[in-house]
Amino acid sequence: MSVAAVYEQLMAAQVSFIVGVPDSMLAPLHALAASRDEICYLQVADEATAVGLAAGVRLAGGRSLVLMESSGLRRACETLARLTLGHRLHLLMLLSRRGAFGERNWWAIPHEDTMQAHLRMLPTLSHELDSVAEFGPLLRRGYDSLDTGQRSVALVANQPFLAELGDAR
């Protein structure tokens, strides 16, 4: 069960808090995190709220992860800019990628352009995530980068990774 392997890697990386905005592509991870007790999981309705909570956990010394669709960067942009650029409260995000080559939904195509622009603008280090097998090592490297205090980090979940989680849309 691949989603279980992802959750185990989150525990191995000592993630203490996951905050997520509902997303059909990351739904298996949301569901598993909500059903387990090892990592505190909170579902919120807005990406800016997710970012604020994750930054607060980081400020308190915890290791947090934000789950959201790539389009959520637009919704969270003001909060991300204030916290990361103004206060240097950086965070790690797992973004499900919408709008990339092969996208089946016409409405999702612009999400790719805005995601790339926002990652550069904020500025956020990002890495493509294509398989569950590479999740653990990339997660650890992401937290290493985050711990420098210089940049936020985004792992961009591509279709192969998402398919392994159980959602092939």
C-alpha atoms as an extended CHARMM CRD file, in Angstrom:
* protein
*
       169  EXT
         1         1  MET       CA              0.0000000000        0.0000000000        0.0000000000  PROA      1               0.0000000000
         2         2  SER       CA              1.8730000000        3.0590000000       -1.2650000000  PROA      2               0.0000000000
         3         3  VAL       CA              0.0870000000        5.7000000000        0.7640000000  PROA      3               0.0000000000
         4         4  ALA       CA              1.1330000000        3.8110000000        3.9060000000  PROA      4               0.0000000000
         5         5  ALA       CA              4.7590000000        3.9940000000        2.7530000000  PROA      5               0.0000000000
         6         6  VAL       CA              4.4220000000        7.7590000000        2.3380000000  PROA      6               0.0000000000
         7         7  TYR       CA              2.9770000000        8.0790000000        5.8450000000  PROA      7               0.0000000000
         8         8  GLU       CA              5.7960000000        5.9480000000        7.2750000000  PROA      8               0.0000000000
         9         9  GLN       CA              8.3130000000        8.2800000000        5.6060000000  PROA      9               0.0000000000
        10        10  LEU       CA              6.5870000000       11.2680000000        7.1960000000  PROA      10              0.0000000000
        11        11  MET       CA              6.9620000000        9.6370000000       10.6040000000  PROA      11              0.0000000000
        12        12  ALA       CA             10.6120000000        8.7700000000        9.8750000000  PROA      12              0.0000000000
        13        13  ALA       CA             11.2350000000       12.4400000000        8.9940000000  PROA      13              0.0000000000
        14        14  GLN       CA              9.7340000000       13.4030000000       12.3800000000  PROA      14              0.0000000000
        15        15  VAL       CA              6.8600000000       15.3900000000       10.9120000000  PROA      15              0.0000000000
        16        16  SER       CA              4.6860000000       16.3890000000       13.8520000000  PROA      16              0.0000000000
        17        17  PHE       CA              1.8780000000       18.2630000000       12.0810000000  PROA      17              0.0000000000
        18        18  ILE       CA              0.1590000000       17.9310000000        8.7190000000  PROA      18              0.0000000000
        19        19  VAL       CA             -2.2850000000       20.5950000000        7.6620000000  PROA      19              0.0000000000
        20        20  GLY       CA             -4.1890000000       20.1150000000        4.4520000000  PROA      20              0.0000000000
        21        21  VAL       CA             -6.7450000000       21.6180000000        2.1690000000  PROA      21              0.0000000000
        22        22  PRO       CA             -8.9940000000       18.9250000000        0.6470000000  PROA      22              0.0000000000
        23        23  ASP       CA             -7.6270000000       17.7990000000       -2.7060000000  PROA      23              0.0000000000
        24        24  SER       CA             -8.8420000000       14.8430000000       -4.7650000000  PROA      24              0.0000000000
        25        25  MET       CA             -5.3330000000       14.0520000000       -5.9950000000  PROA      25              0.0000000000
        26        26  LEU       CA             -3.8260000000       13.7730000000       -2.4950000000  PROA      26              0.0000000000
        27        27  ALA       CA             -7.0560000000       12.3790000000       -0.9940000000  PROA      27              0.0000000000
        28        28  PRO       CA             -5.5310000000        9.0000000000       -0.0150000000  PROA      28              0.0000000000
        29        29  LEU       CA             -2.8590000000       10.7470000000        2.0490000000  PROA      29              0.0000000000
        30        30  HSD       CA             -5.4080000000       13.0830000000        3.6620000000  PROA      30              0.0000000000
        31        31  ALA       CA             -7.5970000000       10.1140000000        4.5670000000  PROA      31              0.0000000000
        32        32  LEU       CA             -4.7660000000        8.0710000000        6.0440000000  PROA      32              0.0000000000
        33        33  ALA       CA             -3.3620000000       11.0130000000        8.0190000000  PROA      33              0.0000000000
        34        34  ALA       CA             -6.8290000000       11.7550000000        9.3980000000  PROA      34              0.0000000000
        35        35  SER       CA             -7.2460000000        8.1390000000       10.5240000000  PROA      35              0.0000000000
        36        36  ARG       CA             -3.9020000000        7.8450000000       12.3270000000  PROA      36              0.0000000000
        37        37  ASP       CA             -2.6680000000        9.3780000000       15.5700000000  PROA      37              0.0000000000
        38        38  GLU       CA              1.1220000000        9.4510000000       15.2110000000  PROA      38              0.0000000000
        39        39  ILE       CA              1.1110000000       12.7840000000       13.3830000000  PROA      39              0.0000000000
        40        40  CYS       CA             -1.3530000000       15.5380000000       14.2190000000  PROA      40              0.0000000000
        41        41  TYR       CA             -3.5490000000       16.1580000000       11.1500000000  PROA      41              0.0000000000
        42        42  LEU       CA             -5.8130000000       19.1360000000       10.6180000000  PROA      42              0.0000000000
        43        43  GLN       CA             -7.9930000000       19.7490000000        7.5810000000  PROA      43              0.0000000000
        44        44  VAL       CA             -8.7190000000       23.3850000000        6.7910000000  PROA      44              0.0000000000
        45        45  ALA       CA            -10.8190000000       25.1120000000        4.1440000000  PROA      45              0.0000000000
        46        46  ASP       CA             -8.3050000000       27.6650000000        2.9350000000  PROA      46              0.0000000000
        47        47  GLU       CA             -4.6630000000       27.5300000000        1.8430000000  PROA      47              0.0000000000
        48        48  ALA       CA             -3.7180000000       30.7430000000        3.6500000000  PROA      48              0.0000000000
        49        49  THR       CA             -4.9530000000       29.2170000000        6.8980000000  PROA      49              0.0000000000
        50        50  ALA       CA             -2.9140000000       26.0650000000        6.2250000000  PROA      50              0.0000000000
        51        51  VAL       CA              0.2300000000       28.0920000000        5.6260000000  PROA      51              0.0000000000
        52        52  GLY       CA             -0.3030000000       30.1610000000        8.7730000000  PROA      52              0.0000000000
        53        53  LEU       CA             -0.8120000000       27.1000000000       10.9540000000  PROA      53              0.0000000000
        54        54  ALA       CA              2.2300000000       25.3180000000        9.5040000000  PROA      54              0.0000000000
        55        55  ALA       CA              4.4000000000       28.3900000000       10.0900000000  PROA      55              0.0000000000
        56        56  GLY       CA              3.1720000000       28.5790000000       13.6740000000  PROA      56              0.0000000000
        57        57  VAL       CA              4.0970000000       24.9600000000       14.2920000000  PROA      57              0.0000000000
        58        58  ARG       CA              7.5310000000       25.6230000000       12.8300000000  PROA      58              0.0000000000
        59        59  LEU       CA              7.9370000000       28.7020000000       15.0240000000  PROA      59              0.0000000000
        60        60  ALA       CA              7.0980000000       26.5210000000       18.0440000000  PROA      60              0.0000000000
        61        61  GLY       CA              9.8130000000       24.0350000000       17.0600000000  PROA      61              0.0000000000
        62        62  GLY       CA              7.6890000000       21.4170000000       15.2990000000  PROA      62              0.0000000000
        63        63  ARG       CA              8.0910000000       19.9620000000       11.8530000000  PROA      63              0.0000000000
        64        64  SER       CA              5.0540000000       20.6890000000        9.6940000000  PROA      64              0.0000000000
        65        65  LEU       CA              3.8860000000       19.8270000000        6.1990000000  PROA      65              0.0000000000
        66        66  VAL       CA              1.2390000000       21.5960000000        4.1110000000  PROA      66              0.0000000000
        67        67  LEU       CA             -0.8140000000       19.4800000000        1.6770000000  PROA      67              0.0000000000
        68        68  MET       CA             -2.5390000000       21.3670000000       -1.1240000000  PROA      68              0.0000000000
        69        69  GLU       CA             -3.1740000000       21.4930000000       -4.8310000000  PROA      69              0.0000000000
        70        70  SER       CA             -0.7040000000       23.5620000000       -6.8560000000  PROA      70              0.0000000000
        71        71  SER       CA             -3.4270000000       26.1250000000       -7.5080000000  PROA      71              0.0000000000
        72        72  GLY       CA             -3.4530000000       26.7630000000       -3.7650000000  PROA      72              0.0000000000
        73        73  LEU       CA             -0.3050000000       28.8410000000       -4.0720000000  PROA      73              0.0000000000
        74        74  ARG       CA             -2.4510000000       31.6260000000       -5.5170000000  PROA      74              0.0000000000
        75        75  ARG       CA             -4.8320000000       31.4640000000       -2.5550000000  PROA      75              0.0000000000
        76        76  ALA       CA             -1.9550000000       31.4300000000       -0.0590000000  PROA      76              0.0000000000
        77        77  CYS       CA              0.2500000000       33.9880000000       -1.7760000000  PROA      77              0.0000000000
        78        78  GLU       CA             -0.2830000000       36.9370000000        0.5910000000  PROA      78              0.0000000000
        79        79  THR       CA              0.2260000000       34.8090000000        3.6860000000  PROA      79              0.0000000000
        80        80  LEU       CA              3.2570000000       33.0750000000        2.1800000000  PROA      80              0.0000000000
        81        81  ALA       CA              4.7960000000       36.4130000000        1.2280000000  PROA      81              0.0000000000
        82        82  ARG       CA              4.2620000000       37.9210000000        4.6800000000  PROA      82              0.0000000000
        83        83  LEU       CA              5.5390000000       34.9020000000        6.5670000000  PROA      83              0.0000000000
        84        84  THR       CA              8.4040000000       33.8650000000        4.3040000000  PROA      84              0.0000000000
        85        85  LEU       CA              9.6560000000       37.1520000000        2.8750000000  PROA      85              0.0000000000
        86        86  GLY       CA              8.7730000000       39.3880000000        5.8020000000  PROA      86              0.0000000000
        87        87  HSD       CA              9.3750000000       37.1090000000        8.7720000000  PROA      87              0.0000000000
        88        88  ARG       CA             11.5250000000       34.3000000000        7.3320000000  PROA      88              0.0000000000
        89        89  LEU       CA              9.0710000000       31.6680000000        8.5880000000  PROA      89              0.0000000000
        90        90  HSD       CA              9.5860000000       29.1130000000        5.8620000000  PROA      90              0.0000000000
        91        91  LEU       CA              7.6760000000       25.8770000000        5.4100000000  PROA      91              0.0000000000
        92        92  LEU       CA              7.5210000000       22.6760000000        3.4080000000  PROA      92              0.0000000000
        93        93  MET       CA              4.6130000000       21.9880000000        1.0660000000  PROA      93              0.0000000000
        94        94  LEU       CA              3.5060000000       18.9150000000       -0.8600000000  PROA      94              0.0000000000
        95        95  LEU       CA              1.6770000000       20.2100000000       -3.9160000000  PROA      95              0.0000000000
        96        96  SER       CA             -0.3990000000       18.0290000000       -6.2180000000  PROA      96              0.0000000000
        97        97  ARG       CA              0.3760000000       19.2500000000       -9.7050000000  PROA      97              0.0000000000
        98        98  ARG       CA             -2.4830000000       20.5150000000      -11.8500000000  PROA      98              0.0000000000
        99        99  GLY       CA             -2.1550000000       21.6790000000      -15.4480000000  PROA      99              0.0000000000
       100       100  ALA       CA              1.0440000000       19.9350000000      -16.5270000000  PROA      100             0.0000000000
       101       101  PHE       CA              1.5250000000       18.1730000000      -19.8530000000  PROA      101             0.0000000000
       102       102  GLY       CA             -1.1540000000       15.5070000000      -20.2030000000  PROA      102             0.0000000000
       103       103  GLU       CA             -3.7040000000       17.2940000000      -18.0240000000  PROA      103             0.0000000000
       104       104  ARG       CA             -7.2320000000       16.1270000000      -18.8770000000  PROA      104             0.0000000000
       105       105  ASN       CA             -9.1350000000       19.0470000000      -17.3610000000  PROA      105             0.0000000000
       106       106  TRP       CA             -9.2770000000       22.2340000000      -19.4220000000  PROA      106             0.0000000000
       107       107  TRP       CA             -9.7430000000       24.3820000000      -16.3110000000  PROA      107             0.0000000000
       108       108  ALA       CA             -6.5020000000       23.1150000000      -14.7640000000  PROA      108             0.0000000000
       109       109  ILE       CA             -4.1120000000       24.1890000000      -17.5430000000  PROA      109             0.0000000000
       110       110  PRO       CA             -3.5020000000       27.7400000000      -16.1780000000  PROA      110             0.0000000000
       111       111  HSD       CA             -2.5760000000       26.3000000000      -12.7690000000  PROA      111             0.0000000000
       112       112  GLU       CA              0.7920000000       25.1510000000      -14.1170000000  PROA      112             0.0000000000
       113       113  ASP       CA              1.7970000000       28.6380000000      -15.2580000000  PROA      113             0.0000000000
       114       114  THR       CA              0.7790000000       30.3130000000      -12.0370000000  PROA      114             0.0000000000
       115       115  MET       CA              2.4010000000       27.6290000000       -9.8560000000  PROA      115             0.0000000000
       116       116  GLN       CA              5.7640000000       28.0640000000      -11.5640000000  PROA      116             0.0000000000
       117       117  ALA       CA              5.5600000000       31.8560000000      -11.3790000000  PROA      117             0.0000000000
       118       118  HSD       CA              4.6040000000       31.8470000000       -7.6990000000  PROA      118             0.0000000000
       119       119  LEU       CA              7.3590000000       29.4030000000       -6.7380000000  PROA      119             0.0000000000
       120       120  ARG       CA              9.9120000000       31.7170000000       -8.3790000000  PROA      120             0.0000000000
       121       121  MET       CA              8.3750000000       34.8830000000       -6.9710000000  PROA      121             0.0000000000
       122       122  LEU       CA              8.2000000000       33.8100000000       -3.3280000000  PROA      122             0.0000000000
       123       123  PRO       CA             11.1230000000       32.3430000000       -3.7740000000  PROA      123             0.0000000000
       124       124  THR       CA             10.6430000000       28.6660000000       -3.0040000000  PROA      124             0.0000000000
       125       125  LEU       CA             12.9610000000       25.7640000000       -3.6970000000  PROA      125             0.0000000000
       126       126  SER       CA             11.0770000000       23.0320000000       -5.4930000000  PROA      126             0.0000000000
       127       127  HSD       CA             11.6520000000       19.4980000000       -6.6570000000  PROA      127             0.0000000000
       128       128  GLU       CA              9.6170000000       17.1960000000       -8.8670000000  PROA      128             0.0000000000
       129       129  LEU       CA              8.2590000000       14.0860000000       -7.1460000000  PROA      129             0.0000000000
       130       130  ASP       CA              7.5570000000       11.1610000000       -9.4640000000  PROA      130             0.0000000000
       131       131  SER       CA              7.3970000000        8.0680000000       -7.2580000000  PROA      131             0.0000000000
       132       132  VAL       CA              6.6640000000        6.9280000000       -3.7410000000  PROA      132             0.0000000000
       133       133  ALA       CA             10.1470000000        5.3860000000       -3.6070000000  PROA      133             0.0000000000
       134       134  GLU       CA             11.7850000000        8.8020000000       -3.9030000000  PROA      134             0.0000000000
       135       135  PHE       CA              9.4430000000       10.5190000000       -1.4430000000  PROA      135             0.0000000000
       136       136  GLY       CA             11.4110000000        9.7330000000        1.7330000000  PROA      136             0.0000000000
       137       137  PRO       CA             14.8120000000       10.8900000000        0.4580000000  PROA      137             0.0000000000
       138       138  LEU       CA             13.3170000000       14.0290000000       -1.1170000000  PROA      138             0.0000000000
       139       139  LEU       CA             11.3840000000       14.7960000000        2.0550000000  PROA      139             0.0000000000
       140       140  ARG       CA             14.5590000000       14.5710000000        4.1420000000  PROA      140             0.0000000000
       141       141  ARG       CA             16.4580000000       16.7460000000        1.6590000000  PROA      141             0.0000000000
       142       142  GLY       CA             13.5680000000       19.2060000000        1.6790000000  PROA      142             0.0000000000
       143       143  TYR       CA             13.7180000000       19.5490000000        5.4530000000  PROA      143             0.0000000000
       144       144  ASP       CA             17.5170000000       19.9310000000        5.2450000000  PROA      144             0.0000000000
       145       145  SER       CA             16.9980000000       22.8560000000        2.8700000000  PROA      145             0.0000000000
       146       146  LEU       CA             14.1870000000       24.2450000000        5.0120000000  PROA      146             0.0000000000
       147       147  ASP       CA             16.3770000000       24.1050000000        8.1130000000  PROA      147             0.0000000000
       148       148  THR       CA             18.8560000000       26.5410000000        6.5570000000  PROA      148             0.0000000000
       149       149  GLY       CA             16.2280000000       29.2130000000        7.2150000000  PROA      149             0.0000000000
       150       150  GLN       CA             16.6740000000       30.6640000000        3.7390000000  PROA      150             0.0000000000
       151       151  ARG       CA             13.7940000000       29.3110000000        1.6300000000  PROA      151             0.0000000000
       152       152  SER       CA             10.5180000000       27.4770000000        1.7640000000  PROA      152             0.0000000000
       153       153  VAL       CA             10.3900000000       24.1470000000       -0.0420000000  PROA      153             0.0000000000
       154       154  ALA       CA              7.7950000000       22.5860000000       -2.3300000000  PROA      154             0.0000000000
       155       155  LEU       CA              7.6860000000       18.9680000000       -3.4080000000  PROA      155             0.0000000000
       156       156  VAL       CA              5.6210000000       18.9640000000       -6.5870000000  PROA      156             0.0000000000
       157       157  ALA       CA              3.7310000000       15.6740000000       -6.8610000000  PROA      157             0.0000000000
       158       158  ASN       CA              3.5520000000       14.6160000000      -10.4980000000  PROA      158             0.0000000000
       159       159  GLN       CA              1.0930000000       12.1620000000      -12.0000000000  PROA      159             0.0000000000
       160       160  PRO       CA              3.1820000000        8.9910000000      -11.4550000000  PROA      160             0.0000000000
       161       161  PHE       CA              3.4590000000        9.6980000000       -7.7150000000  PROA      161             0.0000000000
       162       162  LEU       CA             -0.2290000000       10.5570000000       -7.4890000000  PROA      162             0.0000000000
       163       163  ALA       CA             -1.1540000000        7.3580000000       -9.3300000000  PROA      163             0.0000000000
       164       164  GLU       CA              0.8570000000        5.3510000000       -6.8050000000  PROA      164             0.0000000000
       165       165  LEU       CA             -1.1650000000        6.9880000000       -4.0300000000  PROA      165             0.0000000000
       166       166  GLY       CA             -4.2870000000        5.6110000000       -5.6720000000  PROA      166             0.0000000000
       167       167  ASP       CA             -5.6610000000        8.4670000000       -7.7370000000  PROA      167             0.0000000000
       168       168  ALA       CA             -4.7800000000        8.2780000000      -11.4280000000  PROA      168             0.0000000000
       169       169  ARG       CA             -6.6130000000       11.4580000000      -12.4860000000  PROA      169             0.0000000000
